[in-house]
Amino acid sequence: MSDPSVAAGQAPRRARGALARPLVELLASMRFAIALLTVICIASVIGTVMKQHEPVNNYVNQFGPFWADLFLALKLNAVYSAWWFLLILAFLVVSTSLCIARHAPKYLADIRNYKENIRERSLQAFGMKAQGALPAETPQDAARRVAQQLVRRGWKVRVQERPGRGVMVAAKAGAANKLGYIAAHSAIVLICLGGLLDGDLIVRAQMWLGGKTPYQGGGLVSEVAPEHWLSARNPTFRGNLVVSEGTQSSTAILSQSDGILLQELPFSVELKKFIVEHYSTGMPKLFASEVVIHDKATGEATPARIEVNHPASYRGVEIYQSSFDDGGSAVRLRARPLVAGVAPFDVQGTIGSAQPLQQPGLGGPVTLELSALRVLNVENLGQEGPASGADVRKVDLRGAIESRLGAGNKTVTQRTLKNVGPSISYKLRDAAGQAREFHNYMLPVDLGDGQLPMYLLGVRESPSDPFRYLRIPIDPEGGLDGFTRLRLALADPGLRQQAVRRYAANAVDGSRPDLAEQLAISASRALALFAGTGRDAQGRGNGGLQAVSKFIEDNVPEGERERAGEVLVRILNGALFELAQLTRAQAGLAPLPPDARTQEFMAQAVLSLSDAQAYPAPVALELVDFDQVQASVFQVARAPGKNVVYLGCFFLILGVFAMLYVRDRRLWVWLAPREGGGAQATMAMSSNRKTLDDGRHFAQLTTQVLGTPTDGGTPT
């Protein structure tokens, strides 16, 4: 009798075996592996198209709040380090390994097997077969001859004598085709393992098991807590190292979806000199770093030059030239007031720093954040637009300039690429934390068409918006003072009245005081409309040419608007000219001469004054001087899986070539005794892949082995 306890213990084991067998079959199936590869390919496409490890605000601006939240929840902003991507890679490794474990022994056995035990009658079922008589040879002699001929043609041969029946000659060629299958599948395993080793798996494991957490704050590196640091013995990592000229650093930054990790390096990199060369389009042609690598353990200093595609290697860490950035350039700015109540002042700072501006008239506490200094700006001022391809950096300054803050401006003359000189980017952040970004050029830009050079003051509300530019003409002295004096005088009612009286006195004969009084009233109203009486909720003025146009639409019949507009604009221009003369007299400068250049300056100044109503800041910061300090951005990586991936790629190439270009062929020649002496030969061949040369090749073998086949033995 059977023991009940034994039977009870065997039942769970049988149940577990029944569950494990289908699971193993699923994991080892080709369909499951192909499905995993498909998902990995789709995820890789997403990771290539969608920028990885960007700030959350960038995704919100690009895709909107709903899709941004969904993408972040699915970790599409960090596809290659997402838990589900690593899990799929792990499953693919398991699935492919099981496939190899199941099929490799069969393939290896098939490589060693000549299949010499095949029955002679089975040869009749092959598609390629032939028969012939060999009257001059016994089956044994014919077998030796056939074997020698096949060996000379590259076949591996095994002869089996069947006593009393005949001799079977079995040959094979192209057995490496089976090795190609094993090599290709092993390559997938090796490449996935290398990807897991060089990916974020080990870093994630340290976060899950070692208590490491991403750092989300700011401040000095020395003040970051130990739980945000990875050891110098970390076996694999990939991060960025930023080094300014004349300084050294040994801390790499590993970007994570929810912060950063700090990686300690076993050495420090000192940047001696950064070299950059540009094409005529402004795109970098060459950037390289001359560095000295200081070993922390031995103190040894090793000089090196790092260029794009020419990395340096030290103690198992590869140092790549990734990009370059500003290293904390010192800049001096001059604040140009655009509204009354603000006095000019100077600001000094370094790129990347922030400082409060507490001058009166700024409308509350304001923080100045210095974002970037660009010494070289080659911009597209031609008519081609952003899709022309003329400027490889896709900079379309012409389109941005024509998208003016106020009145529209159309040009038809073609322009070309020009270096417009240095520029400064900064942000002004209010007490509520809201910030606007500004981009101002240091030098006036020559826009062509015989126009006066213009100072360009750019502004945008968010990083997803393009810059719009306020264009300010240079004054006769070549600076911004003429415009700013006129802008502040326009906001002064007393100076406006003086300009109106001067304009009326110069425009009307002294014998007509009544007409002069009427003209003065019209000019005063025009200047008041143009100057505006306040600012809206967005901080923009309600004056300019828009206010004049609205006044005409509200108070003048439609049929008389065109003539009334011409008269009012003529009066406005005359009053503004007198206002400019007053400001120059107050500054101790000579009056503007009544020539074409003055007329051009005043025409553009009127447009600029109108556009300035939409400028959202009370001051514009002009770049006066700078001391550039460049920084090099290196990518440092310790990648032990790199060699594993290289080995996998080698196996993949070997396997693909073996499967595509090596044919597994089998050949059998059955030699049986023939009545009357000699031997009767039956020959057949098989191939794993049909080609157009199979018939020709088999016919050649038949002629060589059998001679001329009998009537019933034509090769087929």
PLY file of the C-alpha trace (Angstrom):
ply
format ascii 1.0
element vertex 716
property float x
property float y
property float z
element edge 715
property int vertex1
property int vertex2
end_header
0.00 0.00 0.00
1.18 3.54 -0.72
1.94 5.94 2.08
-0.78 8.70 2.21
1.72 11.26 3.44
4.01 10.60 0.47
1.11 10.94 -1.93
0.09 14.20 -0.25
3.64 15.58 -0.66
3.81 14.57 -4.32
0.60 16.38 -5.21
1.93 19.94 -4.63
5.10 19.07 -6.54
3.04 17.82 -9.48
0.95 21.01 -9.32
4.05 23.22 -9.27
5.50 21.25 -12.18
2.26 21.63 -14.12
2.45 25.42 -13.63
6.17 25.73 -14.28
6.10 23.79 -17.56
3.76 26.19 -19.42
5.64 29.17 -17.96
8.95 27.84 -19.23
7.37 27.10 -22.61
6.10 30.68 -22.80
9.43 32.20 -21.82
11.35 30.00 -24.24
9.00 30.56 -27.18
10.12 32.58 -30.17
6.88 34.57 -30.22
7.46 35.80 -26.68
11.02 36.91 -27.52
9.84 38.71 -30.66
7.11 40.47 -28.66
9.72 41.66 -26.15
12.00 42.87 -28.94
9.08 44.77 -30.47
8.34 46.53 -27.18
12.04 47.38 -26.73
12.18 48.82 -30.27
9.10 50.97 -29.66
10.51 52.18 -26.34
13.84 52.96 -28.00
12.08 55.04 -30.66
10.26 56.96 -27.93
13.51 57.49 -26.06
15.16 58.78 -29.24
12.36 61.14 -30.30
11.48 62.43 -26.83
14.23 64.33 -25.01
15.34 62.49 -21.92
15.94 63.85 -18.41
14.54 67.31 -19.20
13.04 69.53 -16.48
9.36 68.87 -15.81
8.36 72.35 -17.00
9.78 71.61 -20.45
7.45 68.63 -20.87
4.47 70.65 -19.59
5.21 73.43 -22.08
5.65 70.99 -24.95
2.85 68.47 -24.36
0.48 70.13 -21.90
-0.26 69.21 -18.26
-2.29 66.04 -18.96
0.14 64.37 -21.36
3.15 65.55 -19.36
1.78 63.87 -16.22
1.04 60.69 -18.18
4.50 60.58 -19.76
6.16 61.20 -16.41
4.07 58.48 -14.77
5.17 56.04 -17.49
8.81 57.21 -17.09
8.99 58.13 -20.78
11.27 61.01 -19.81
13.84 58.40 -18.69
13.03 55.37 -20.84
16.37 53.60 -20.62
16.42 53.71 -16.83
12.72 53.01 -16.30
11.95 49.94 -14.20
9.72 48.46 -16.89
12.41 48.83 -19.57
15.00 47.10 -17.39
12.44 44.40 -16.57
11.77 43.79 -20.27
15.52 43.53 -20.90
15.81 41.02 -18.07
12.92 38.95 -19.47
14.49 39.06 -22.93
17.74 37.74 -21.47
15.87 34.92 -19.72
13.76 34.12 -22.79
16.68 34.03 -25.20
18.81 32.04 -22.75
16.05 29.44 -22.46
15.79 29.28 -26.26
19.52 28.64 -26.46
19.39 26.07 -23.68
16.58 24.18 -25.42
17.84 24.22 -29.00
21.63 24.49 -28.74
22.14 20.81 -27.69
20.03 19.68 -30.64
21.98 21.87 -33.05
25.33 20.76 -31.65
24.27 17.14 -31.92
23.09 17.74 -35.47
26.47 19.29 -36.35
28.24 16.14 -35.14
25.75 13.78 -36.81
26.40 12.67 -40.39
23.03 10.87 -40.58
24.72 7.88 -42.15
22.03 5.55 -40.81
19.43 6.78 -43.26
17.62 4.03 -45.10
18.44 3.59 -48.75
14.78 3.69 -49.72
14.43 7.10 -48.14
16.74 8.57 -50.77
13.97 8.20 -53.33
11.89 10.81 -51.48
14.42 13.63 -51.92
13.87 16.36 -54.48
17.44 16.16 -55.76
18.35 12.56 -56.56
20.08 10.56 -59.27
20.98 6.96 -60.08
23.72 5.38 -62.09
25.64 2.18 -62.70
29.33 1.76 -61.91
30.20 -1.53 -63.68
33.95 -1.22 -63.20
33.97 -0.75 -59.41
32.87 -2.72 -56.43
30.76 -0.84 -53.84
33.78 -0.63 -51.51
36.09 0.76 -54.20
33.43 3.19 -55.36
32.86 4.34 -51.77
36.57 5.09 -51.31
36.70 7.03 -54.58
33.53 9.00 -53.85
34.72 9.84 -50.35
38.04 11.15 -51.64
36.34 13.27 -54.30
33.94 14.81 -51.80
36.72 15.56 -49.32
38.62 17.40 -52.03
35.51 19.51 -52.67
35.28 20.55 -49.00
32.79 18.00 -47.73
33.17 16.10 -44.49
32.56 12.42 -45.14
31.69 9.33 -43.16
31.47 5.84 -44.77
29.21 3.14 -43.34
29.46 -0.37 -44.66
26.36 -2.49 -44.33
27.44 -6.12 -44.67
25.64 -8.02 -47.37
23.76 -4.92 -48.54
26.16 -2.21 -49.64
28.01 0.90 -48.54
26.49 4.28 -47.52
28.62 7.41 -48.04
27.25 10.31 -45.96
28.69 13.82 -46.38
27.89 17.22 -44.96
28.95 20.84 -45.59
27.98 24.18 -44.07
27.44 22.94 -40.53
28.43 26.44 -39.34
24.89 27.50 -40.26
23.71 25.96 -37.00
26.48 27.77 -35.12
25.15 30.99 -36.65
21.84 30.44 -34.89
23.59 29.90 -31.56
25.90 32.92 -32.12
23.02 35.25 -33.08
20.93 34.31 -30.06
23.94 34.48 -27.76
24.61 37.97 -29.15
21.17 39.12 -28.03
21.87 37.84 -24.53
25.30 39.50 -24.41
24.04 42.85 -25.73
21.15 42.90 -23.25
23.48 41.96 -20.40
25.87 44.72 -21.44
22.96 47.15 -21.55
21.88 46.11 -18.07
25.42 46.47 -16.75
25.98 49.89 -18.32
22.46 51.13 -17.69
20.99 52.41 -14.48
20.38 48.95 -13.04
23.33 49.01 -10.64
22.66 52.63 -9.71
19.02 51.76 -9.12
20.06 48.80 -7.01
22.13 51.12 -4.82
19.11 53.38 -4.47
16.79 50.50 -3.59
19.15 48.54 -1.35
21.81 51.04 -0.28
19.65 53.93 0.84
20.80 56.33 -1.89
18.30 59.04 -2.85
18.32 61.75 -5.57
19.21 65.26 -4.50
16.67 67.94 -5.43
18.11 71.06 -3.82
20.89 73.50 -4.58
23.92 74.96 -2.88
27.51 73.88 -2.52
28.58 70.36 -3.41
30.38 70.02 -0.07
27.09 70.54 1.74
25.24 67.67 0.04
24.40 64.82 2.41
26.16 61.41 2.03
22.95 59.63 0.94
23.12 61.52 -2.34
26.71 60.45 -3.14
27.89 57.35 -5.00
31.23 55.82 -4.10
34.31 56.09 -6.34
34.21 52.25 -6.40
30.84 52.32 -8.17
31.28 49.67 -10.91
29.25 51.48 -13.55
28.00 55.02 -14.07
27.55 57.68 -16.73
27.34 61.37 -15.86
28.40 64.89 -16.72
31.40 66.77 -15.38
31.51 70.57 -15.82
34.92 72.22 -15.42
35.62 75.93 -15.86
38.91 77.22 -17.21
41.53 77.41 -14.49
39.62 75.13 -12.11
39.36 71.41 -11.45
36.52 69.11 -10.47
36.11 65.50 -9.39
32.34 65.27 -9.00
30.14 63.96 -11.80
26.40 64.60 -11.93
24.10 61.69 -12.73
20.70 62.98 -13.85
17.66 61.16 -12.52
14.00 61.75 -13.27
13.44 63.17 -9.77
16.79 64.85 -9.08
20.50 64.14 -9.36
23.08 61.83 -7.83
26.67 62.90 -7.21
29.38 60.50 -8.33
32.79 60.78 -6.73
35.63 60.17 -9.20
39.01 58.64 -8.31
40.67 61.62 -9.97
40.06 65.29 -10.66
40.10 67.00 -14.04
41.73 70.42 -14.36
40.84 72.46 -17.45
43.87 74.40 -18.64
42.47 75.74 -21.89
39.30 75.37 -23.89
39.57 75.69 -27.67
36.61 76.32 -29.96
36.47 77.11 -33.66
33.35 78.04 -35.61
32.06 77.75 -39.15
30.83 80.86 -40.94
27.31 79.93 -39.83
28.30 80.15 -36.17
28.12 76.40 -35.65
31.09 74.99 -33.72
33.59 73.34 -36.07
35.95 72.10 -33.37
35.96 72.23 -29.62
38.64 70.60 -27.54
39.94 70.71 -23.99
43.50 70.67 -22.79
43.32 69.11 -19.35
45.46 67.70 -16.58
44.16 64.61 -14.78
45.18 64.49 -11.11
45.15 61.06 -9.47
43.79 61.27 -5.93
45.64 58.20 -4.70
49.13 58.85 -6.09
49.02 62.59 -6.84
50.25 61.89 -10.37
49.37 64.60 -12.94
48.68 63.37 -16.47
48.19 65.92 -19.28
45.68 65.06 -21.99
43.78 66.61 -24.87
40.13 65.67 -25.22
38.21 66.25 -28.44
34.92 65.09 -29.87
35.33 61.40 -30.84
38.77 61.40 -29.19
38.14 60.65 -25.49
40.69 60.19 -22.75
40.76 57.09 -20.56
42.03 56.96 -16.99
41.65 54.17 -14.44
38.83 52.54 -16.34
36.85 55.77 -16.76
36.31 57.21 -20.22
36.25 61.01 -20.47
34.36 62.32 -23.52
34.10 65.88 -24.79
30.34 66.44 -24.68
29.78 70.17 -25.10
30.79 73.51 -23.66
29.14 76.16 -21.54
29.79 79.40 -19.75
32.08 78.99 -16.79
30.94 82.00 -14.79
31.86 84.94 -17.01
31.92 88.32 -15.27
29.60 90.88 -16.88
28.85 94.55 -16.29
25.40 95.81 -17.20
23.87 99.27 -17.32
20.18 99.62 -16.54
18.44 101.84 -19.09
15.18 103.21 -17.63
12.12 102.95 -19.87
9.60 104.48 -17.44
9.67 107.57 -15.27
10.84 107.29 -11.68
13.74 104.93 -12.35
17.30 106.22 -12.32
20.07 104.58 -14.36
22.28 102.19 -12.41
25.03 99.65 -13.04
24.97 95.94 -12.21
27.89 93.55 -11.96
27.61 89.78 -11.69
28.61 86.42 -13.06
26.72 84.19 -15.44
24.67 81.66 -13.49
24.27 83.88 -10.44
21.23 85.73 -9.09
21.02 88.97 -7.17
18.21 91.24 -5.94
17.54 94.62 -7.53
16.27 97.06 -4.93
16.33 100.34 -6.87
13.19 102.48 -6.54
10.70 102.47 -9.38
10.98 98.77 -10.23
7.53 98.01 -8.86
8.61 95.83 -5.94
11.41 93.38 -5.18
12.96 91.98 -8.34
15.61 89.29 -8.68
18.05 89.40 -11.58
19.14 85.96 -12.85
22.03 86.06 -15.31
21.43 83.15 -17.68
23.91 83.17 -20.54
26.58 85.13 -22.35
27.14 84.47 -26.03
30.17 86.14 -27.53
29.48 84.96 -31.08
26.02 85.32 -32.61
25.78 84.44 -36.29
22.12 85.02 -37.10
19.95 84.44 -40.13
18.90 87.86 -41.36
17.90 86.61 -44.81
14.45 86.02 -46.23
14.77 82.25 -46.27
13.29 81.85 -42.80
13.85 79.08 -40.33
13.33 76.26 -42.81
15.81 77.52 -45.40
18.76 75.55 -44.08
21.04 78.53 -44.52
21.75 78.62 -40.83
22.44 75.17 -39.46
21.61 76.33 -35.92
18.04 77.18 -37.02
18.38 80.75 -35.72
15.93 83.06 -37.47
16.61 86.49 -36.00
14.97 88.23 -38.94
11.66 86.54 -38.25
11.95 87.31 -34.56
12.72 90.97 -35.22
9.77 91.33 -37.56
7.54 89.85 -34.84
7.78 93.17 -33.08
6.33 94.12 -29.73
3.97 96.64 -31.22
3.34 97.78 -34.76
4.01 95.36 -37.62
6.94 95.77 -39.95
7.42 94.18 -43.35
10.59 93.99 -45.35
11.19 92.54 -48.78
14.94 92.86 -49.19
16.91 89.66 -48.85
19.56 89.52 -46.13
22.29 87.02 -45.28
24.04 85.52 -42.27
25.88 88.03 -40.11
27.79 88.01 -36.87
25.86 90.50 -34.77
28.23 90.43 -31.81
27.87 89.45 -28.14
24.54 89.09 -26.37
23.34 88.64 -22.79
20.38 86.59 -21.56
18.82 87.21 -18.17
15.59 86.81 -16.24
13.73 89.25 -14.03
11.76 87.37 -11.37
9.16 89.17 -9.28
8.12 88.56 -5.67
5.52 85.99 -6.79
8.19 83.89 -8.47
7.09 84.73 -12.02
9.91 85.43 -14.44
10.35 86.85 -17.91
13.40 86.13 -20.02
15.28 88.86 -21.85
17.88 88.64 -24.59
19.75 91.84 -25.46
22.53 92.39 -27.98
25.56 94.37 -26.92
26.13 96.13 -30.24
23.68 97.72 -32.67
22.69 95.39 -35.50
22.86 96.54 -39.11
19.66 95.23 -40.67
20.54 96.44 -44.16
18.25 98.28 -46.58
20.05 101.50 -45.66
18.36 101.54 -42.25
19.98 102.90 -39.16
21.63 100.21 -37.01
19.30 99.06 -34.25
19.77 97.95 -30.68
17.74 94.75 -30.22
16.06 94.07 -26.88
14.36 90.65 -26.85
11.75 89.37 -24.42
9.58 86.28 -24.03
7.12 85.11 -21.41
8.14 81.43 -21.31
10.91 79.21 -22.72
8.47 77.73 -25.24
7.85 81.15 -26.84
10.13 82.81 -29.38
11.83 86.09 -28.50
10.17 89.30 -29.69
12.46 92.26 -30.16
12.15 95.95 -29.39
14.18 97.78 -32.04
15.80 101.02 -30.90
17.67 103.22 -33.41
21.09 104.54 -32.51
21.22 108.28 -31.83
23.66 110.64 -33.63
26.23 109.83 -30.96
25.90 106.10 -31.72
24.24 105.02 -28.46
20.96 104.47 -26.65
20.93 107.77 -24.74
18.93 109.66 -27.36
16.08 107.17 -27.27
15.98 106.79 -23.48
15.97 110.59 -23.00
13.07 110.86 -25.43
11.22 107.98 -23.75
11.47 109.55 -20.28
10.63 113.04 -21.60
7.47 111.65 -23.19
6.26 110.66 -19.73
6.88 114.20 -18.35
3.76 116.42 -18.83
5.80 119.59 -18.37
8.27 118.71 -21.12
5.40 117.65 -23.37
3.79 121.07 -22.97
7.06 122.82 -23.76
7.46 120.70 -26.89
3.87 121.46 -27.93
4.37 125.21 -27.54
7.62 125.10 -29.53
5.97 123.03 -32.25
2.95 125.35 -32.51
5.19 128.43 -32.56
7.38 127.01 -35.33
4.53 125.61 -37.41
2.13 128.64 -37.40
2.73 132.21 -38.37
2.86 134.50 -35.33
0.04 136.57 -36.78
-2.38 133.67 -36.29
-2.44 133.10 -32.50
-5.87 131.45 -32.68
-4.58 128.83 -35.15
-1.48 128.26 -33.04
-3.68 127.68 -30.00
-5.80 125.13 -31.85
-2.68 123.37 -33.14
-1.21 123.31 -29.63
-4.40 121.71 -28.29
-4.29 119.04 -31.03
-0.59 118.39 -30.50
-1.04 118.18 -26.73
-3.85 115.65 -27.14
-1.82 113.62 -29.65
1.22 113.51 -27.35
-0.94 112.58 -24.36
-2.57 109.75 -26.30
0.81 108.55 -27.54
2.39 108.74 -24.09
-0.46 106.82 -22.43
-2.03 107.46 -19.04
-1.08 104.24 -17.24
-0.36 100.56 -17.59
-2.63 97.53 -17.84
-2.71 94.44 -15.60
0.17 92.86 -17.51
2.38 95.91 -16.93
2.09 97.14 -20.51
1.37 100.72 -21.45
-1.88 101.80 -23.09
-0.36 104.44 -25.36
1.55 104.34 -28.64
0.24 104.37 -32.17
-2.41 101.88 -31.13
-3.96 104.47 -28.80
-3.90 107.12 -31.53
-5.55 104.73 -33.98
-8.26 103.80 -31.47
-8.97 107.48 -30.78
-9.50 108.11 -34.50
-11.78 105.07 -34.85
-13.90 106.22 -31.89
-14.19 109.92 -32.76
-13.85 110.37 -36.53
-16.37 109.26 -39.16
-15.13 106.39 -41.29
-14.88 108.41 -44.47
-12.61 111.01 -42.85
-10.34 108.68 -40.88
-7.57 108.43 -43.44
-7.11 112.18 -43.76
-7.49 112.71 -40.01
-4.90 110.04 -39.35
-2.37 111.68 -41.69
-2.86 115.04 -40.03
-2.63 113.64 -36.51
0.51 111.61 -37.25
2.15 114.69 -38.84
1.36 116.72 -35.72
2.64 113.91 -33.50
5.91 113.62 -35.39
6.47 117.37 -35.23
5.83 117.51 -31.50
8.12 114.52 -30.86
10.88 116.20 -32.87
10.64 119.27 -30.68
10.63 117.04 -27.61
13.85 115.40 -28.82
15.41 118.83 -29.31
14.49 119.77 -25.74
16.13 116.62 -24.36
19.30 117.30 -26.29
19.42 120.86 -25.02
19.04 119.63 -21.44
21.92 117.17 -22.05
24.13 119.96 -23.44
24.14 118.54 -26.98
23.76 120.30 -30.29
20.29 120.31 -31.85
19.43 117.69 -34.43
20.04 119.02 -37.94
17.04 118.92 -40.30
18.53 116.34 -42.66
17.68 112.87 -43.96
19.47 111.06 -41.13
17.53 112.97 -38.49
14.31 112.22 -40.34
15.17 108.53 -40.41
16.06 108.54 -36.72
12.81 110.22 -35.76
10.71 107.92 -37.97
12.18 104.83 -36.36
12.08 106.43 -32.90
8.32 106.96 -33.21
7.85 103.25 -33.97
10.20 102.26 -31.14
8.41 104.53 -28.66
5.14 102.94 -29.66
6.58 99.42 -29.29
8.14 100.30 -25.94
4.61 100.53 -24.51
4.51 96.73 -24.75
7.90 96.20 -23.12
7.07 94.44 -19.83
9.96 95.78 -17.71
10.73 99.26 -16.41
14.40 98.92 -17.37
16.45 97.29 -20.10
19.87 95.97 -19.14
22.59 96.86 -21.63
25.73 94.71 -21.79
28.63 97.13 -21.29
31.61 94.85 -20.68
32.43 91.22 -19.95
35.28 88.92 -19.05
34.52 85.58 -20.64
35.26 82.35 -18.78
34.49 79.17 -20.69
33.66 75.79 -19.25
33.96 72.36 -20.77
31.25 69.76 -20.30
32.62 66.23 -20.18
30.75 62.97 -20.10
32.50 60.53 -17.78
31.56 56.87 -17.92
32.69 53.63 -16.38
31.18 51.02 -18.65
32.21 47.43 -17.90
29.44 46.21 -20.14
31.00 47.90 -23.15
33.27 44.96 -23.92
30.36 42.59 -23.39
28.34 44.56 -25.94
31.28 44.57 -28.37
31.55 40.79 -28.02
27.81 40.52 -28.57
28.04 42.64 -31.72
30.83 40.41 -33.01
28.71 37.31 -32.37
25.73 38.99 -34.00
27.65 39.78 -37.18
29.13 36.29 -37.20
25.76 34.69 -36.62
23.90 36.71 -39.24
26.53 36.02 -41.89
26.54 32.32 -40.98
22.75 32.05 -41.23
22.49 34.08 -44.44
25.53 32.96 -46.42
26.30 29.45 -45.16
24.03 26.66 -46.41
23.70 23.45 -44.46
23.89 20.69 -47.11
23.72 16.94 -46.79
24.70 14.37 -49.42
24.20 10.60 -49.46
25.51 8.06 -51.96
24.22 4.50 -51.60
26.38 1.93 -53.33
24.83 -1.51 -53.66
26.16 -4.65 -55.44
24.96 -4.95 -59.02
23.97 -8.14 -60.77
26.68 -9.05 -63.19
29.33 -7.17 -61.19
30.02 -3.59 -60.34
27.88 -1.30 -58.22
24.55 0.42 -58.48
24.67 4.01 -57.11
21.81 6.07 -55.74
22.59 9.68 -54.84
20.51 12.37 -53.04
21.16 15.83 -51.62
19.28 18.17 -49.29
19.81 21.83 -48.35
18.29 23.97 -45.62
17.78 26.82 -48.08
16.80 26.53 -51.72
18.82 28.54 -54.23
18.99 28.75 -58.01
22.43 27.09 -57.97
21.30 23.92 -56.20
20.38 22.09 -59.41
23.57 23.06 -61.21
25.71 22.10 -58.21
23.99 18.74 -57.83
24.41 18.03 -61.54
28.15 18.67 -61.25
28.40 16.32 -58.26
26.40 13.68 -60.13
28.68 13.83 -63.16
31.78 13.62 -60.99
30.58 10.83 -58.72
28.39 8.72 -60.98
29.71 9.64 -64.36
26.88 9.65 -66.91
23.65 8.69 -65.15
21.49 5.89 -66.54
18.31 6.68 -68.41
16.30 6.51 -65.26
18.78 8.46 -63.19
18.72 12.00 -64.53
19.37 14.43 -61.64
16.19 16.15 -60.49
0 1
1 2
2 3
3 4
4 5
5 6
6 7
7 8
8 9
9 10
10 11
11 12
12 13
13 14
14 15
15 16
16 17
17 18
18 19
19 20
20 21
21 22
22 23
23 24
24 25
25 26
26 27
27 28
28 29
29 30
30 31
31 32
32 33
33 34
34 35
35 36
36 37
37 38
38 39
39 40
40 41
41 42
42 43
43 44
44 45
45 46
46 47
47 48
48 49
49 50
50 51
51 52
52 53
53 54
54 55
55 56
56 57
57 58
58 59
59 60
60 61
61 62
62 63
63 64
64 65
65 66
66 67
67 68
68 69
69 70
70 71
71 72
72 73
73 74
74 75
75 76
76 77
77 78
78 79
79 80
80 81
81 82
82 83
83 84
84 85
85 86
86 87
87 88
88 89
89 90
90 91
91 92
92 93
93 94
94 95
95 96
96 97
97 98
98 99
99 100
100 101
101 102
102 103
103 104
104 105
105 106
106 107
107 108
108 109
109 110
110 111
111 112
112 113
113 114
114 115
115 116
116 117
117 118
118 119
119 120
120 121
121 122
122 123
123 124
124 125
125 126
126 127
127 128
128 129
129 130
130 131
131 132
132 133
133 134
134 135
135 136
136 137
137 138
138 139
139 140
140 141
141 142
142 143
143 144
144 145
145 146
146 147
147 148
148 149
149 150
150 151
151 152
152 153
153 154
154 155
155 156
156 157
157 158
158 159
159 160
160 161
161 162
162 163
163 164
164 165
165 166
166 167
167 168
168 169
169 170
170 171
171 172
172 173
173 174
174 175
175 176
176 177
177 178
178 179
179 180
180 181
181 182
182 183
183 184
184 185
185 186
186 187
187 188
188 189
189 190
190 191
191 192
192 193
193 194
194 195
195 196
196 197
197 198
198 199
199 200
200 201
201 202
202 203
203 204
204 205
205 206
206 207
207 208
208 209
209 210
210 211
211 212
212 213
213 214
214 215
215 216
216 217
217 218
218 219
219 220
220 221
221 222
222 223
223 224
224 225
225 226
226 227
227 228
228 229
229 230
230 231
231 232
232 233
233 234
234 235
235 236
236 237
237 238
238 239
239 240
240 241
241 242
242 243
243 244
244 245
245 246
246 247
247 248
248 249
249 250
250 251
251 252
252 253
253 254
254 255
255 256
256 257
257 258
258 259
259 260
260 261
261 262
262 263
263 264
264 265
265 266
266 267
267 268
268 269
269 270
270 271
271 272
272 273
273 274
274 275
275 276
276 277
277 278
278 279
279 280
280 281
281 282
282 283
283 284
284 285
285 286
286 287
287 288
288 289
289 290
290 291
291 292
292 293
293 294
294 295
295 296
296 297
297 298
298 299
299 300
300 301
301 302
302 303
303 304
304 305
305 306
306 307
307 308
308 309
309 310
310 311
311 312
312 313
313 314
314 315
315 316
316 317
317 318
318 319
319 320
320 321
321 322
322 323
323 324
324 325
325 326
326 327
327 328
328 329
329 330
330 331
331 332
332 333
333 334
334 335
335 336
336 337
337 338
338 339
339 340
340 341
341 342
342 343
343 344
344 345
345 346
346 347
347 348
348 349
349 350
350 351
351 352
352 353
353 354
354 355
355 356
356 357
357 358
358 359
359 360
360 361
361 362
362 363
363 364
364 365
365 366
366 367
367 368
368 369
369 370
370 371
371 372
372 373
373 374
374 375
375 376
376 377
377 378
378 379
379 380
380 381
381 382
382 383
383 384
384 385
385 386
386 387
387 388
388 389
389 390
390 391
391 392
392 393
393 394
394 395
395 396
396 397
397 398
398 399
399 400
400 401
401 402
402 403
403 404
404 405
405 406
406 407
407 408
408 409
409 410
410 411
411 412
412 413
413 414
414 415
415 416
416 417
417 418
418 419
419 420
420 421
421 422
422 423
423 424
424 425
425 426
426 427
427 428
428 429
429 430
430 431
431 432
432 433
433 434
434 435
435 436
436 437
437 438
438 439
439 440
440 441
441 442
442 443
443 444
444 445
445 446
446 447
447 448
448 449
449 450
450 451
451 452
452 453
453 454
454 455
455 456
456 457
457 458
458 459
459 460
460 461
461 462
462 463
463 464
464 465
465 466
466 467
467 468
468 469
469 470
470 471
471 472
472 473
473 474
474 475
475 476
476 477
477 478
478 479
479 480
480 481
481 482
482 483
483 484
484 485
485 486
486 487
487 488
488 489
489 490
490 491
491 492
492 493
493 494
494 495
495 496
496 497
497 498
498 499
499 500
500 501
501 502
502 503
503 504
504 505
505 506
506 507
507 508
508 509
509 510
510 511
511 512
512 513
513 514
514 515
515 516
516 517
517 518
518 519
519 520
520 521
521 522
522 523
523 524
524 525
525 526
526 527
527 528
528 529
529 530
530 531
531 532
532 533
533 534
534 535
535 536
536 537
537 538
538 539
539 540
540 541
541 542
542 543
543 544
544 545
545 546
546 547
547 548
548 549
549 550
550 551
551 552
552 553
553 554
554 555
555 556
556 557
557 558
558 559
559 560
560 561
561 562
562 563
563 564
564 565
565 566
566 567
567 568
568 569
569 570
570 571
571 572
572 573
573 574
574 575
575 576
576 577
577 578
578 579
579 580
580 581
581 582
582 583
583 584
584 585
585 586
586 587
587 588
588 589
589 590
590 591
591 592
592 593
593 594
594 595
595 596
596 597
597 598
598 599
599 600
600 601
601 602
602 603
603 604
604 605
605 606
606 607
607 608
608 609
609 610
610 611
611 612
612 613
613 614
614 615
615 616
616 617
617 618
618 619
619 620
620 621
621 622
622 623
623 624
624 625
625 626
626 627
627 628
628 629
629 630
630 631
631 632
632 633
633 634
634 635
635 636
636 637
637 638
638 639
639 640
640 641
641 642
642 643
643 644
644 645
645 646
646 647
647 648
648 649
649 650
650 651
651 652
652 653
653 654
654 655
655 656
656 657
657 658
658 659
659 660
660 661
661 662
662 663
663 664
664 665
665 666
666 667
667 668
668 669
669 670
670 671
671 672
672 673
673 674
674 675
675 676
676 677
677 678
678 679
679 680
680 681
681 682
682 683
683 684
684 685
685 686
686 687
687 688
688 689
689 690
690 691
691 692
692 693
693 694
694 695
695 696
696 697
697 698
698 699
699 700
700 701
701 702
702 703
703 704
704 705
705 706
706 707
707 708
708 709
709 710
710 711
711 712
712 713
713 714
714 715
